[in-house]
Amino acid sequence: MARNDLRPVIKLKSTAGTGHTYVTRKNRRNHPDRLTLRKYDPTIRQHVLFREER
């Protein structure tokens, strides 16, 4: 299977400074900017903002 650079695998890192990360995919054609999602951080047991790492 060929690797598709249109939908790359990205890491989402917690902005709370805990070092927790999520791994997901995104479509670069529709969302060229950095992705930010509000997700659960189990280290601090709260929902916080996760930003795309490059």
mmCIF file of the N, C-alpha and C atoms, coordinates in Angstrom:
data_MODEL
# 
_entry.id   MODEL 
# 
loop_
_atom_site.group_PDB 
_atom_site.id 
_atom_site.type_symbol 
_atom_site.label_atom_id 
_atom_site.label_alt_id 
_atom_site.label_comp_id 
_atom_site.label_asym_id 
_atom_site.label_entity_id 
_atom_site.label_seq_id 
_atom_site.pdbx_PDB_ins_code 
_atom_site.Cartn_x 
_atom_site.Cartn_y 
_atom_site.Cartn_z 
_atom_site.occupancy 
_atom_site.B_iso_or_equiv 
_atom_site.pdbx_formal_charge 
_atom_site.auth_seq_id 
_atom_site.auth_comp_id 
_atom_site.auth_asym_id 
_atom_site.auth_atom_id 
_atom_site.pdbx_PDB_model_num 
ATOM 1   N N  . MET A 1 1  ? 0.841   -1.174 0.000  1.00 0.00 ? 1  MET A N  1 
ATOM 2   C CA . MET A 1 1  ? 0.000   0.000  0.000  1.00 0.00 ? 1  MET A CA 1 
ATOM 3   C C  . MET A 1 1  ? 0.894   1.248  0.000  1.00 0.00 ? 1  MET A C  1 
ATOM 4   N N  . ALA A 1 2  ? 0.608   2.162  -0.892 1.00 0.00 ? 2  ALA A N  1 
ATOM 5   C CA . ALA A 1 2  ? 1.413   3.377  -1.013 1.00 0.00 ? 2  ALA A CA 1 
ATOM 6   C C  . ALA A 1 2  ? 1.067   4.360  0.100  1.00 0.00 ? 2  ALA A C  1 
ATOM 7   N N  . ARG A 1 3  ? 2.058   5.080  0.528  1.00 0.00 ? 3  ARG A N  1 
ATOM 8   C CA . ARG A 1 3  ? 1.850   6.100  1.559  1.00 0.00 ? 3  ARG A CA 1 
ATOM 9   C C  . ARG A 1 3  ? 1.239   7.331  0.919  1.00 0.00 ? 3  ARG A C  1 
ATOM 10  N N  . ASN A 1 4  ? 0.156   7.826  1.503  1.00 0.00 ? 4  ASN A N  1 
ATOM 11  C CA . ASN A 1 4  ? -0.569  8.947  0.933  1.00 0.00 ? 4  ASN A CA 1 
ATOM 12  C C  . ASN A 1 4  ? -0.228  10.222 1.701  1.00 0.00 ? 4  ASN A C  1 
ATOM 13  N N  . ASP A 1 5  ? 0.392   11.188 1.034  1.00 0.00 ? 5  ASP A N  1 
ATOM 14  C CA . ASP A 1 5  ? 0.772   12.435 1.693  1.00 0.00 ? 5  ASP A CA 1 
ATOM 15  C C  . ASP A 1 5  ? -0.367  13.432 1.766  1.00 0.00 ? 5  ASP A C  1 
ATOM 16  N N  . LEU A 1 6  ? -1.499  13.134 1.143  1.00 0.00 ? 6  LEU A N  1 
ATOM 17  C CA . LEU A 1 6  ? -2.651  14.019 1.247  1.00 0.00 ? 6  LEU A CA 1 
ATOM 18  C C  . LEU A 1 6  ? -3.300  13.896 2.622  1.00 0.00 ? 6  LEU A C  1 
ATOM 19  N N  . ARG A 1 7  ? -3.268  12.695 3.207  1.00 0.00 ? 7  ARG A N  1 
ATOM 20  C CA . ARG A 1 7  ? -3.813  12.469 4.546  1.00 0.00 ? 7  ARG A CA 1 
ATOM 21  C C  . ARG A 1 7  ? -2.703  11.952 5.466  1.00 0.00 ? 7  ARG A C  1 
ATOM 22  N N  . PRO A 1 8  ? -1.802  12.833 5.912  1.00 0.00 ? 8  PRO A N  1 
ATOM 23  C CA . PRO A 1 8  ? -0.684  12.363 6.737  1.00 0.00 ? 8  PRO A CA 1 
ATOM 24  C C  . PRO A 1 8  ? -1.113  12.071 8.179  1.00 0.00 ? 8  PRO A C  1 
ATOM 25  N N  . VAL A 1 9  ? -0.332  11.251 8.845  1.00 0.00 ? 9  VAL A N  1 
ATOM 26  C CA . VAL A 1 9  ? -0.516  10.982 10.265 1.00 0.00 ? 9  VAL A CA 1 
ATOM 27  C C  . VAL A 1 9  ? 0.095   12.146 11.026 1.00 0.00 ? 9  VAL A C  1 
ATOM 28  N N  . ILE A 1 10 ? -0.674  12.718 11.976 1.00 0.00 ? 10 ILE A N  1 
ATOM 29  C CA . ILE A 1 10 ? -0.179  13.850 12.764 1.00 0.00 ? 10 ILE A CA 1 
ATOM 30  C C  . ILE A 1 10 ? -0.285  13.520 14.247 1.00 0.00 ? 10 ILE A C  1 
ATOM 31  N N  . LYS A 1 11 ? 0.532   14.193 15.045 1.00 0.00 ? 11 LYS A N  1 
ATOM 32  C CA . LYS A 1 11 ? 0.473   14.060 16.497 1.00 0.00 ? 11 LYS A CA 1 
ATOM 33  C C  . LYS A 1 11 ? -0.194  15.304 17.071 1.00 0.00 ? 11 LYS A C  1 
ATOM 34  N N  . LEU A 1 12 ? -1.097  15.092 18.021 1.00 0.00 ? 12 LEU A N  1 
ATOM 35  C CA . LEU A 1 12 ? -1.719  16.186 18.748 1.00 0.00 ? 12 LEU A CA 1 
ATOM 36  C C  . LEU A 1 12 ? -1.148  16.179 20.158 1.00 0.00 ? 12 LEU A C  1 
ATOM 37  N N  . LYS A 1 13 ? -0.489  17.271 20.568 1.00 0.00 ? 13 LYS A N  1 
ATOM 38  C CA . LYS A 1 13 ? 0.164   17.349 21.872 1.00 0.00 ? 13 LYS A CA 1 
ATOM 39  C C  . LYS A 1 13 ? -0.626  18.254 22.803 1.00 0.00 ? 13 LYS A C  1 
ATOM 40  N N  . SER A 1 14 ? -0.733  17.870 24.047 1.00 0.00 ? 14 SER A N  1 
ATOM 41  C CA . SER A 1 14 ? -1.494  18.618 25.046 1.00 0.00 ? 14 SER A CA 1 
ATOM 42  C C  . SER A 1 14 ? -0.847  19.965 25.328 1.00 0.00 ? 14 SER A C  1 
ATOM 43  N N  . THR A 1 15 ? -1.685  21.002 25.458 1.00 0.00 ? 15 THR A N  1 
ATOM 44  C CA . THR A 1 15 ? -1.184  22.333 25.803 1.00 0.00 ? 15 THR A CA 1 
ATOM 45  C C  . THR A 1 15 ? -1.049  22.504 27.313 1.00 0.00 ? 15 THR A C  1 
ATOM 46  N N  . ALA A 1 16 ? -1.479  21.496 28.083 1.00 0.00 ? 16 ALA A N  1 
ATOM 47  C CA . ALA A 1 16 ? -1.377  21.571 29.541 1.00 0.00 ? 16 ALA A CA 1 
ATOM 48  C C  . ALA A 1 16 ? 0.031   21.250 30.031 1.00 0.00 ? 16 ALA A C  1 
ATOM 49  N N  . GLY A 1 17 ? 0.909   20.806 29.139 1.00 0.00 ? 17 GLY A N  1 
ATOM 50  C CA . GLY A 1 17 ? 2.287   20.532 29.522 1.00 0.00 ? 17 GLY A CA 1 
ATOM 51  C C  . GLY A 1 17 ? 2.498   19.162 30.128 1.00 0.00 ? 17 GLY A C  1 
ATOM 52  N N  . THR A 1 18 ? 1.549   18.256 29.966 1.00 0.00 ? 18 THR A N  1 
ATOM 53  C CA . THR A 1 18 ? 1.685   16.922 30.545 1.00 0.00 ? 18 THR A CA 1 
ATOM 54  C C  . THR A 1 18 ? 2.453   15.977 29.638 1.00 0.00 ? 18 THR A C  1 
ATOM 55  N N  . GLY A 1 19 ? 2.568   16.312 28.353 1.00 0.00 ? 19 GLY A N  1 
ATOM 56  C CA . GLY A 1 19 ? 3.280   15.458 27.417 1.00 0.00 ? 19 GLY A CA 1 
ATOM 57  C C  . GLY A 1 19 ? 2.409   14.393 26.778 1.00 0.00 ? 19 GLY A C  1 
ATOM 58  N N  . HIS A 1 20 ? 1.117   14.382 27.092 1.00 0.00 ? 20 HIS A N  1 
ATOM 59  C CA . HIS A 1 20 ? 0.203   13.388 26.508 1.00 0.00 ? 20 HIS A CA 1 
ATOM 60  C C  . HIS A 1 20 ? -0.055  13.732 25.047 1.00 0.00 ? 20 HIS A C  1 
ATOM 61  N N  . THR A 1 21 ? -0.082  12.706 24.179 1.00 0.00 ? 21 THR A N  1 
ATOM 62  C CA . THR A 1 21 ? -0.305  12.931 22.756 1.00 0.00 ? 21 THR A CA 1 
ATOM 63  C C  . THR A 1 21 ? -1.389  11.998 22.238 1.00 0.00 ? 21 THR A C  1 
ATOM 64  N N  . TYR A 1 22 ? -2.082  12.446 21.211 1.00 0.00 ? 22 TYR A N  1 
ATOM 65  C CA . TYR A 1 22 ? -2.998  11.629 20.428 1.00 0.00 ? 22 TYR A CA 1 
ATOM 66  C C  . TYR A 1 22 ? -2.444  11.567 19.012 1.00 0.00 ? 22 TYR A C  1 
ATOM 67  N N  . VAL A 1 23 ? -2.770  10.503 18.281 1.00 0.00 ? 23 VAL A N  1 
ATOM 68  C CA . VAL A 1 23 ? -2.349  10.351 16.897 1.00 0.00 ? 23 VAL A CA 1 
ATOM 69  C C  . VAL A 1 23 ? -3.599  10.260 16.036 1.00 0.00 ? 23 VAL A C  1 
ATOM 70  N N  . THR A 1 24 ? -3.646  11.039 14.954 1.00 0.00 ? 24 THR A N  1 
ATOM 71  C CA . THR A 1 24 ? -4.792  11.041 14.061 1.00 0.00 ? 24 THR A CA 1 
ATOM 72  C C  . THR A 1 24 ? -4.328  11.369 12.652 1.00 0.00 ? 24 THR A C  1 
ATOM 73  N N  . ARG A 1 25 ? -5.250  11.433 11.721 1.00 0.00 ? 25 ARG A N  1 
ATOM 74  C CA . ARG A 1 25 ? -4.965  11.821 10.340 1.00 0.00 ? 25 ARG A CA 1 
ATOM 75  C C  . ARG A 1 25 ? -5.762  13.061 10.000 1.00 0.00 ? 25 ARG A C  1 
ATOM 76  N N  . LYS A 1 26 ? -5.268  13.828 9.032  1.00 0.00 ? 26 LYS A N  1 
ATOM 77  C CA . LYS A 1 26 ? -6.023  14.986 8.575  1.00 0.00 ? 26 LYS A CA 1 
ATOM 78  C C  . LYS A 1 26 ? -5.839  15.153 7.073  1.00 0.00 ? 26 LYS A C  1 
ATOM 79  N N  . ASN A 1 27 ? -6.770  15.815 6.450  1.00 0.00 ? 27 ASN A N  1 
ATOM 80  C CA . ASN A 1 27 ? -6.726  16.089 5.026  1.00 0.00 ? 27 ASN A CA 1 
ATOM 81  C C  . ASN A 1 27 ? -6.061  17.449 4.828  1.00 0.00 ? 27 ASN A C  1 
ATOM 82  N N  . ARG A 1 28 ? -4.876  17.455 4.237  1.00 0.00 ? 28 ARG A N  1 
ATOM 83  C CA . ARG A 1 28 ? -4.135  18.712 4.060  1.00 0.00 ? 28 ARG A CA 1 
ATOM 84  C C  . ARG A 1 28 ? -4.785  19.646 3.055  1.00 0.00 ? 28 ARG A C  1 
ATOM 85  N N  . ARG A 1 29 ? -5.523  19.110 2.116  1.00 0.00 ? 29 ARG A N  1 
ATOM 86  C CA . ARG A 1 29 ? -6.160  19.962 1.106  1.00 0.00 ? 29 ARG A CA 1 
ATOM 87  C C  . ARG A 1 29 ? -7.285  20.792 1.733  1.00 0.00 ? 29 ARG A C  1 
ATOM 88  N N  . ASN A 1 30 ? -8.068  20.197 2.634  1.00 0.00 ? 30 ASN A N  1 
ATOM 89  C CA . ASN A 1 30 ? -9.171  20.917 3.271  1.00 0.00 ? 30 ASN A CA 1 
ATOM 90  C C  . ASN A 1 30 ? -8.734  21.733 4.473  1.00 0.00 ? 30 ASN A C  1 
ATOM 91  N N  . HIS A 1 31 ? -7.698  21.291 5.192  1.00 0.00 ? 31 HIS A N  1 
ATOM 92  C CA . HIS A 1 31 ? -7.238  21.958 6.418  1.00 0.00 ? 31 HIS A CA 1 
ATOM 93  C C  . HIS A 1 31 ? -5.726  22.129 6.378  1.00 0.00 ? 31 HIS A C  1 
ATOM 94  N N  . PRO A 1 32 ? -5.235  23.141 5.659  1.00 0.00 ? 32 PRO A N  1 
ATOM 95  C CA . PRO A 1 32 ? -3.777  23.308 5.554  1.00 0.00 ? 32 PRO A CA 1 
ATOM 96  C C  . PRO A 1 32 ? -3.125  23.860 6.825  1.00 0.00 ? 32 PRO A C  1 
ATOM 97  N N  . ASP A 1 33 ? -3.898  24.520 7.699  1.00 0.00 ? 33 ASP A N  1 
ATOM 98  C CA . ASP A 1 33 ? -3.345  25.101 8.921  1.00 0.00 ? 33 ASP A CA 1 
ATOM 99  C C  . ASP A 1 33 ? -3.195  24.029 9.998  1.00 0.00 ? 33 ASP A C  1 
ATOM 100 N N  . ARG A 1 34 ? -2.558  24.416 11.102 1.00 0.00 ? 34 ARG A N  1 
ATOM 101 C CA . ARG A 1 34 ? -2.394  23.482 12.213 1.00 0.00 ? 34 ARG A CA 1 
ATOM 102 C C  . ARG A 1 34 ? -3.749  23.202 12.866 1.00 0.00 ? 34 ARG A C  1 
ATOM 103 N N  . LEU A 1 35 ? -3.944  21.944 13.218 1.00 0.00 ? 35 LEU A N  1 
ATOM 104 C CA . LEU A 1 35 ? -5.200  21.493 13.790 1.00 0.00 ? 35 LEU A CA 1 
ATOM 105 C C  . LEU A 1 35 ? -5.183  21.672 15.296 1.00 0.00 ? 35 LEU A C  1 
ATOM 106 N N  . THR A 1 36 ? -6.298  22.158 15.874 1.00 0.00 ? 36 THR A N  1 
ATOM 107 C CA . THR A 1 36 ? -6.454  22.232 17.324 1.00 0.00 ? 36 THR A CA 1 
ATOM 108 C C  . THR A 1 36 ? -7.787  21.591 17.682 1.00 0.00 ? 36 THR A C  1 
ATOM 109 N N  . LEU A 1 37 ? -7.746  20.668 18.623 1.00 0.00 ? 37 LEU A N  1 
ATOM 110 C CA . LEU A 1 37 ? -8.943  19.966 19.081 1.00 0.00 ? 37 LEU A CA 1 
ATOM 111 C C  . LEU A 1 37 ? -8.978  19.967 20.597 1.00 0.00 ? 37 LEU A C  1 
ATOM 112 N N  . ARG A 1 38 ? -10.179 20.011 21.157 1.00 0.00 ? 38 ARG A N  1 
ATOM 113 C CA . ARG A 1 38 ? -10.353 19.921 22.597 1.00 0.00 ? 38 ARG A CA 1 
ATOM 114 C C  . ARG A 1 38 ? -10.622 18.455 22.929 1.00 0.00 ? 38 ARG A C  1 
ATOM 115 N N  . LYS A 1 39 ? -9.658  17.827 23.619 1.00 0.00 ? 39 LYS A N  1 
ATOM 116 C CA . LYS A 1 39 ? -9.748  16.407 23.922 1.00 0.00 ? 39 LYS A CA 1 
ATOM 117 C C  . LYS A 1 39 ? -9.406  16.156 25.391 1.00 0.00 ? 39 LYS A C  1 
ATOM 118 N N  . TYR A 1 40 ? -9.630  14.935 25.832 1.00 0.00 ? 40 TYR A N  1 
ATOM 119 C CA . TYR A 1 40 ? -9.409  14.559 27.226 1.00 0.00 ? 40 TYR A CA 1 
ATOM 120 C C  . TYR A 1 40 ? -7.943  14.232 27.481 1.00 0.00 ? 40 TYR A C  1 
ATOM 121 N N  . ASP A 1 41 ? -7.396  14.818 28.537 1.00 0.00 ? 41 ASP A N  1 
ATOM 122 C CA . ASP A 1 41 ? -6.034  14.521 28.974 1.00 0.00 ? 41 ASP A CA 1 
ATOM 123 C C  . ASP A 1 41 ? -6.127  13.690 30.251 1.00 0.00 ? 41 ASP A C  1 
ATOM 124 N N  . PRO A 1 42 ? -5.823  12.384 30.187 1.00 0.00 ? 42 PRO A N  1 
ATOM 125 C CA . PRO A 1 42 ? -5.987  11.528 31.366 1.00 0.00 ? 42 PRO A CA 1 
ATOM 126 C C  . PRO A 1 42 ? -5.008  11.820 32.493 1.00 0.00 ? 42 PRO A C  1 
ATOM 127 N N  . THR A 1 43 ? -3.921  12.507 32.213 1.00 0.00 ? 43 THR A N  1 
ATOM 128 C CA . THR A 1 43 ? -2.946  12.818 33.254 1.00 0.00 ? 43 THR A CA 1 
ATOM 129 C C  . THR A 1 43 ? -3.522  13.796 34.264 1.00 0.00 ? 43 THR A C  1 
ATOM 130 N N  . ILE A 1 44 ? -4.234  14.820 33.781 1.00 0.00 ? 44 ILE A N  1 
ATOM 131 C CA . ILE A 1 44 ? -4.825  15.811 34.688 1.00 0.00 ? 44 ILE A CA 1 
ATOM 132 C C  . ILE A 1 44 ? -6.337  15.651 34.825 1.00 0.00 ? 44 ILE A C  1 
ATOM 133 N N  . ARG A 1 45 ? -6.886  14.642 34.122 1.00 0.00 ? 45 ARG A N  1 
ATOM 134 C CA . ARG A 1 45 ? -8.317  14.304 34.181 1.00 0.00 ? 45 ARG A CA 1 
ATOM 135 C C  . ARG A 1 45 ? -9.213  15.477 33.797 1.00 0.00 ? 45 ARG A C  1 
ATOM 136 N N  . GLN A 1 46 ? -8.855  16.184 32.741 1.00 0.00 ? 46 GLN A N  1 
ATOM 137 C CA . GLN A 1 46 ? -9.638  17.312 32.242 1.00 0.00 ? 46 GLN A CA 1 
ATOM 138 C C  . GLN A 1 46 ? -9.584  17.343 30.728 1.00 0.00 ? 46 GLN A C  1 
ATOM 139 N N  . HIS A 1 47 ? -10.542 18.043 30.127 1.00 0.00 ? 47 HIS A N  1 
ATOM 140 C CA . HIS A 1 47 ? -10.498 18.302 28.697 1.00 0.00 ? 47 HIS A CA 1 
ATOM 141 C C  . HIS A 1 47 ? -9.673  19.571 28.476 1.00 0.00 ? 47 HIS A C  1 
ATOM 142 N N  . VAL A 1 48 ? -8.671  19.482 27.619 1.00 0.00 ? 48 VAL A N  1 
ATOM 143 C CA . VAL A 1 48 ? -7.807  20.611 27.320 1.00 0.00 ? 48 VAL A CA 1 
ATOM 144 C C  . VAL A 1 48 ? -7.609  20.696 25.803 1.00 0.00 ? 48 VAL A C  1 
ATOM 145 N N  . LEU A 1 49 ? -7.000  21.769 25.377 1.00 0.00 ? 49 LEU A N  1 
ATOM 146 C CA . LEU A 1 49 ? -6.733  21.972 23.960 1.00 0.00 ? 49 LEU A CA 1 
ATOM 147 C C  . LEU A 1 49 ? -5.487  21.184 23.547 1.00 0.00 ? 49 LEU A C  1 
ATOM 148 N N  . PHE A 1 50 ? -5.597  20.465 22.433 1.00 0.00 ? 50 PHE A N  1 
ATOM 149 C CA . PHE A 1 50 ? -4.487  19.723 21.861 1.00 0.00 ? 50 PHE A CA 1 
ATOM 150 C C  . PHE A 1 50 ? -4.151  20.358 20.521 1.00 0.00 ? 50 PHE A C  1 
ATOM 151 N N  . ARG A 1 51 ? -2.875  20.647 20.295 1.00 0.00 ? 51 ARG A N  1 
ATOM 152 C CA . ARG A 1 51 ? -2.427  21.281 19.059 1.00 0.00 ? 51 ARG A CA 1 
ATOM 153 C C  . ARG A 1 51 ? -1.573  20.338 18.246 1.00 0.00 ? 51 ARG A C  1 
ATOM 154 N N  . GLU A 1 52 ? -1.640  20.525 16.936 1.00 0.00 ? 52 GLU A N  1 
ATOM 155 C CA . GLU A 1 52 ? -0.840  19.697 16.022 1.00 0.00 ? 52 GLU A CA 1 
ATOM 156 C C  . GLU A 1 52 ? 0.635   20.039 16.166 1.00 0.00 ? 52 GLU A C  1 
ATOM 157 N N  . GLU A 1 53 ? 1.460   18.980 16.236 1.00 0.00 ? 53 GLU A N  1 
ATOM 158 C CA . GLU A 1 53 ? 2.908   19.104 16.303 1.00 0.00 ? 53 GLU A CA 1 
ATOM 159 C C  . GLU A 1 53 ? 3.497   18.849 14.933 1.00 0.00 ? 53 GLU A C  1 
ATOM 160 N N  . ARG A 1 54 ? 4.567   19.550 14.592 1.00 0.00 ? 54 ARG A N  1 
ATOM 161 C CA . ARG A 1 54 ? 5.223   19.271 13.308 1.00 0.00 ? 54 ARG A CA 1 
ATOM 162 C C  . ARG A 1 54 ? 6.671   18.966 13.515 1.00 0.00 ? 54 ARG A C  1 
# 
